[in-house]
């Protein structure tokens, strides 16, 4: 902190301006009478706050003139949609004026994901990461110091250290949700799960679905897509497609064949939205609490603590099931 105060005082006295190069490491250690290890910790602190930036083989350069926030946060998401936006807005509100947040998107591309993290390891106080990648991201995630690492939505394996994670337990959630819907399930002769193979959490959802159906002796099937050939009355459908296209396809088929939603066929969809609340009189959903996830992550940072917990998921029963 002695080095930090020295650099900030030089900026305040206008001895250092934007894009000016800091004195060398040897010059700083000599002037302040501190070790190189201590000096590097001070420089890392300033880098995390965005005050300075390291350029390979050149040194450190001034990039900002003051520290506006206590925390500088790197938020890495797979994509932005209404659910991610709910998480972000609640997280932002909970952080108040304590954090500066930069958002990056990897779009399920491992190289983009890796480049974002490895190129910013020293630039932030915290990393909040949503993965959902086909490749194992643990080797990259473990490059982030554990106390800076917060994983959201998906509980990745092979991670080291005392890091934080707020995750969905997809196997548990579908099993528990269908158990709560047992009365409604009994209306249908068969349950069908529409599971696209490219969904990274499909395997866990399928496992929980099959486990429930086998335990309750329910006729069931897993299908990769909605087709008119396989569409049958007296069937309950469960969907978790990325853009809710399967919900639309099932509703269209129901209307085409004169089926009444919630009676002749049932529909359960993953993740609640305002549209699902009113579509066809209301779509029954299995939905994790993204607002709570946002608050929990802010609490980890502001409370300077480590948490590993499953985010709660609720069943909202509506007309469609």
C-alpha positions as CSV (number, residue, x, y, z in Angstrom):
1,X,0.0,0.0,0.0
2,X,3.0,2.3,0.4
3,X,3.8,1.8,-3.3
4,X,0.1,2.3,-4.1
5,X,0.0,5.6,-2.2
6,X,3.2,6.7,-3.8
7,X,1.9,6.1,-7.4
8,X,-1.4,7.8,-6.6
9,X,0.3,10.8,-5.1
10,X,2.5,11.1,-8.2
11,X,-0.7,11.1,-10.3
12,X,-2.4,13.6,-8.0
13,X,0.6,16.0,-8.2
14,X,0.5,15.6,-12.0
15,X,4.0,14.1,-12.1
16,X,2.3,11.1,-13.8
17,X,-0.2,11.6,-16.6
18,X,-2.3,9.2,-18.7
19,X,0.0,6.9,-20.8
20,X,3.1,7.9,-18.8
21,X,5.4,5.0,-17.9
22,X,6.0,4.3,-14.3
23,X,9.5,4.1,-12.9
24,X,11.1,0.7,-13.3
25,X,10.7,-2.0,-10.7
26,X,14.3,-1.5,-9.5
27,X,13.7,2.2,-9.2
28,X,10.5,1.7,-7.2
29,X,12.1,-0.8,-4.8
30,X,15.1,1.5,-4.2
31,X,13.1,4.7,-3.7
32,X,10.6,3.1,-1.3
33,X,13.0,0.6,0.3
34,X,10.8,-2.4,-0.3
35,X,11.4,-5.8,-1.8
36,X,10.6,-6.7,-5.4
37,X,7.9,-9.1,-4.1
38,X,6.2,-6.3,-2.2
39,X,6.5,-3.9,-5.1
40,X,4.9,-6.5,-7.5
41,X,2.0,-6.9,-5.1
42,X,1.4,-3.1,-5.1
43,X,1.6,-3.0,-8.9
44,X,-0.8,-5.9,-9.2
45,X,-3.3,-4.0,-6.9
46,X,-3.1,-0.9,-9.1
47,X,-3.5,-3.1,-12.2
48,X,-6.6,-4.8,-10.7
49,X,-8.1,-1.3,-10.1
50,X,-7.4,-0.3,-13.7
51,X,-5.1,2.6,-12.7
52,X,-2.1,1.1,-14.5
53,X,-1.6,-1.5,-17.2
54,X,1.4,-3.8,-18.0
55,X,2.8,-3.9,-21.4
56,X,5.0,-6.9,-22.2
57,X,8.7,-6.2,-21.9
58,X,8.0,-2.4,-21.6
59,X,6.8,-1.8,-18.1
60,X,3.7,-0.3,-16.5
61,X,1.7,2.6,-17.9
62,X,-0.8,5.0,-16.3
63,X,-4.3,4.3,-17.7
64,X,-6.6,6.1,-15.2
65,X,-6.2,9.0,-12.8
66,X,-8.2,7.7,-9.8
67,X,-9.8,4.7,-8.1
68,X,-13.6,5.2,-8.5
69,X,-14.7,1.8,-7.2
70,X,-13.6,-0.7,-4.5
71,X,-13.9,-3.6,-6.9
72,X,-13.2,-4.1,-10.6
73,X,-15.1,-7.1,-11.9
74,X,-14.8,-9.2,-15.0
75,X,-18.2,-10.8,-15.8
76,X,-17.9,-13.5,-18.5
77,X,-21.2,-14.9,-19.9
78,X,-22.0,-17.4,-22.6
79,X,-24.6,-15.1,-24.1
80,X,-27.0,-12.3,-23.2
81,X,-30.7,-13.1,-23.0
82,X,-33.6,-12.1,-20.7
83,X,-32.4,-14.5,-18.0
84,X,-28.8,-13.4,-18.0
85,X,-30.1,-9.8,-18.0
86,X,-32.1,-10.5,-14.9
87,X,-29.0,-11.9,-13.2
88,X,-26.9,-8.9,-14.3
89,X,-29.5,-6.2,-13.3
90,X,-29.9,-7.7,-9.8
91,X,-26.2,-8.1,-9.4
92,X,-25.6,-4.5,-10.5
93,X,-28.2,-3.2,-8.1
94,X,-26.8,-5.2,-5.2
95,X,-23.3,-4.0,-5.8
96,X,-24.4,-0.4,-5.8
97,X,-21.5,2.0,-6.4
98,X,-18.9,-0.5,-5.0
99,X,-17.9,-2.1,-8.3
100,X,-16.9,-1.4,-11.8
101,X,-18.1,-4.2,-14.1
102,X,-16.8,-5.2,-17.6
103,X,-18.9,-7.8,-19.5
104,X,-17.5,-10.3,-22.0
105,X,-19.3,-13.0,-24.0
106,X,-17.7,-16.2,-25.2
107,X,-20.7,-17.6,-27.1
108,X,-19.6,-21.2,-26.2
109,X,-16.3,-20.8,-28.1
110,X,-13.5,-22.2,-26.0
111,X,-10.7,-20.1,-27.6
112,X,-12.6,-16.9,-27.0
113,X,-13.3,-18.0,-23.5
114,X,-9.7,-18.8,-22.9
115,X,-8.4,-15.6,-24.4
116,X,-10.7,-13.5,-22.3
117,X,-9.5,-15.0,-19.1
118,X,-5.8,-15.5,-19.8
119,X,-5.6,-12.0,-21.2
120,X,-7.1,-10.4,-18.1
121,X,-5.7,-12.4,-15.2
122,X,-4.1,-9.4,-13.5
123,X,-6.7,-6.8,-14.5
124,X,-9.6,-7.5,-12.1
125,X,-10.3,-8.0,-8.4
126,X,-12.9,-10.7,-9.3
127,X,-14.0,-12.9,-12.2
128,X,-17.6,-14.1,-12.4
129,X,-17.9,-16.8,-15.0
130,X,-20.7,-18.7,-16.7
131,X,-19.2,-21.6,-18.8
132,X,-21.5,-24.0,-20.7
133,X,-18.7,-25.2,-23.0
134,X,-18.3,-28.6,-24.7
135,X,-14.6,-28.6,-23.6
136,X,-13.4,-29.0,-20.1
137,X,-12.6,-25.4,-18.9
138,X,-11.0,-26.3,-15.6
139,X,-7.4,-25.7,-16.7
140,X,-8.2,-22.2,-17.7
141,X,-10.5,-21.5,-14.7
142,X,-7.8,-22.7,-12.3
143,X,-5.5,-19.9,-13.7
144,X,-7.8,-17.5,-11.9
145,X,-6.8,-17.2,-8.2
146,X,-9.4,-19.1,-6.2
147,X,-10.4,-16.1,-4.0
148,X,-11.1,-14.1,-7.2
149,X,-13.1,-16.9,-8.9
150,X,-16.9,-17.1,-8.9
151,X,-18.6,-19.7,-11.1
152,X,-22.3,-19.2,-11.8
153,X,-25.1,-21.4,-13.1
154,X,-23.0,-24.6,-13.9
155,X,-21.0,-26.5,-11.3
156,X,-17.8,-27.3,-13.1
157,X,-15.6,-30.2,-11.9
158,X,-11.8,-30.3,-11.3
159,X,-11.6,-26.8,-9.9
160,X,-9.0,-26.1,-7.2
161,X,-8.9,-23.9,-4.2
162,X,-11.5,-22.2,-2.0
163,X,-13.5,-20.6,-4.8
164,X,-17.2,-19.7,-4.9
165,X,-20.0,-21.2,-7.1
166,X,-23.7,-20.6,-7.3
167,X,-25.1,-23.3,-9.5
168,X,-28.1,-25.1,-10.9
169,X,-28.3,-28.8,-10.1
170,X,-30.1,-29.9,-13.2
171,X,-30.6,-33.5,-12.2
172,X,-32.0,-32.7,-8.8
173,X,-34.1,-29.9,-10.1
174,X,-36.1,-31.8,-12.7
175,X,-36.5,-34.8,-10.4
176,X,-37.7,-32.6,-7.5
177,X,-40.0,-30.5,-9.8
178,X,-41.7,-33.5,-11.3
179,X,-42.3,-34.9,-7.9
180,X,-44.0,-31.7,-6.9
181,X,-46.1,-32.0,-10.1
182,X,-47.1,-35.7,-9.4
183,X,-50.8,-34.9,-9.4
184,X,-50.6,-33.2,-12.7
185,X,-48.3,-35.9,-14.2
186,X,-51.0,-38.5,-13.4
187,X,-53.3,-37.0,-16.1
188,X,-51.0,-38.2,-18.9
189,X,-50.2,-41.6,-20.2
190,X,-46.6,-40.7,-21.1
191,X,-43.9,-38.1,-20.4
192,X,-41.6,-36.9,-23.2
193,X,-38.5,-34.9,-22.6
194,X,-37.3,-32.8,-25.7
195,X,-33.6,-32.8,-25.2
196,X,-31.2,-31.3,-27.8
197,X,-27.8,-33.0,-27.7
198,X,-25.9,-29.7,-28.0
199,X,-27.2,-28.4,-24.7
200,X,-24.3,-28.7,-22.3
201,X,-26.6,-29.7,-19.4
202,X,-28.7,-32.1,-21.4
203,X,-27.1,-35.2,-19.8
204,X,-27.9,-34.1,-16.3
205,X,-31.5,-33.2,-17.2
206,X,-32.0,-36.5,-18.9
207,X,-30.6,-38.4,-16.0
208,X,-33.0,-36.7,-13.5
209,X,-35.9,-37.2,-15.8
210,X,-35.3,-40.9,-16.4
211,X,-34.6,-41.5,-12.7
212,X,-38.0,-39.9,-11.8
213,X,-40.0,-41.8,-14.5
214,X,-38.4,-45.2,-13.6
215,X,-39.0,-44.7,-9.9
216,X,-42.7,-43.8,-10.5
217,X,-43.1,-46.4,-13.2
218,X,-44.1,-43.8,-15.8
219,X,-44.0,-44.5,-19.5
220,X,-41.4,-42.1,-20.9
221,X,-39.2,-41.2,-23.8
222,X,-36.4,-38.7,-24.6
223,X,-36.7,-37.1,-28.1
224,X,-34.1,-34.8,-29.7
225,X,-36.7,-32.6,-31.5
226,X,-40.4,-31.9,-31.9
227,X,-41.9,-33.8,-34.8
228,X,-45.5,-34.2,-36.0
229,X,-44.9,-37.9,-36.5
230,X,-44.2,-38.5,-32.8
231,X,-46.7,-36.0,-31.5
232,X,-49.4,-37.8,-29.5
233,X,-52.4,-36.9,-27.3
234,X,-52.4,-37.7,-23.6
235,X,-48.7,-36.9,-23.4
236,X,-46.9,-34.5,-21.1
237,X,-43.9,-32.7,-22.8
238,X,-40.9,-31.1,-21.1
239,X,-38.7,-28.6,-23.0
240,X,-35.6,-26.7,-22.3
241,X,-34.6,-25.4,-25.7
242,X,-32.3,-22.3,-25.9
243,X,-34.8,-20.0,-27.6
244,X,-38.1,-21.7,-26.6
245,X,-38.7,-22.9,-30.2
246,X,-39.9,-26.3,-29.0
247,X,-42.7,-24.6,-26.9
248,X,-43.9,-22.8,-30.1
249,X,-43.7,-26.0,-32.1
250,X,-45.7,-28.0,-29.6
251,X,-48.4,-25.4,-29.3
252,X,-48.7,-25.2,-33.1
253,X,-49.1,-29.0,-33.3
254,X,-51.7,-29.0,-30.5
255,X,-53.8,-26.5,-32.3
256,X,-53.4,-28.3,-35.7
257,X,-54.6,-31.6,-34.2
258,X,-57.3,-30.0,-32.1
259,X,-55.7,-30.7,-28.7
260,X,-56.4,-28.6,-25.7
261,X,-53.2,-27.5,-23.9
262,X,-53.3,-28.6,-20.2
263,X,-55.8,-31.4,-21.0
264,X,-55.1,-33.4,-24.1
265,X,-51.4,-32.6,-23.9
266,X,-49.2,-31.0,-21.2
267,X,-46.3,-28.6,-21.5
268,X,-43.6,-27.8,-19.0
269,X,-40.9,-25.4,-20.0
270,X,-37.6,-24.4,-18.4
271,X,-37.0,-20.8,-17.2
272,X,-39.8,-18.4,-16.6
273,X,-40.3,-15.2,-18.7
274,X,-43.1,-12.6,-18.9
275,X,-44.3,-14.2,-22.2
276,X,-44.7,-17.6,-20.6
277,X,-46.8,-16.1,-17.9
278,X,-49.5,-15.2,-20.4
279,X,-48.9,-17.4,-23.5
280,X,-51.9,-19.8,-24.0
281,X,-53.2,-18.9,-20.6
282,X,-49.8,-19.5,-18.9
283,X,-47.0,-22.0,-19.4
284,X,-45.9,-24.2,-16.4
285,X,-42.2,-23.7,-15.8
286,X,-39.3,-25.0,-13.9
287,X,-37.2,-21.9,-13.2
288,X,-34.1,-21.1,-11.1
289,X,-34.1,-17.8,-9.3
290,X,-31.7,-15.6,-11.3
291,X,-32.5,-12.6,-9.1
292,X,-31.3,-14.5,-6.1
293,X,-28.2,-15.7,-8.0
294,X,-27.3,-12.0,-8.7
295,X,-27.7,-11.0,-5.0
296,X,-25.7,-14.1,-3.8
297,X,-22.8,-13.2,-6.1
298,X,-22.8,-9.6,-4.9
299,X,-22.9,-10.9,-1.3
300,X,-19.8,-13.0,-1.9
301,X,-17.8,-10.0,-3.2
302,X,-19.0,-7.4,-0.6
303,X,-18.9,-9.9,2.3
304,X,-15.4,-11.1,1.2
305,X,-16.5,-14.7,1.7
306,X,-16.5,-18.0,-0.2
307,X,-19.8,-19.9,-0.9
308,X,-20.6,-23.1,-2.8
309,X,-24.3,-23.7,-3.0
310,X,-27.1,-24.8,-5.2
311,X,-29.4,-22.0,-6.4
312,X,-33.0,-22.6,-5.5
313,X,-35.4,-23.7,-8.3
314,X,-39.1,-23.4,-8.2
315,X,-42.1,-24.9,-10.1
316,X,-44.7,-22.4,-11.2
317,X,-47.9,-24.3,-12.1
318,X,-50.0,-22.7,-14.9
319,X,-52.6,-23.7,-17.4
320,X,-50.3,-25.7,-19.8
321,X,-49.9,-28.7,-17.4
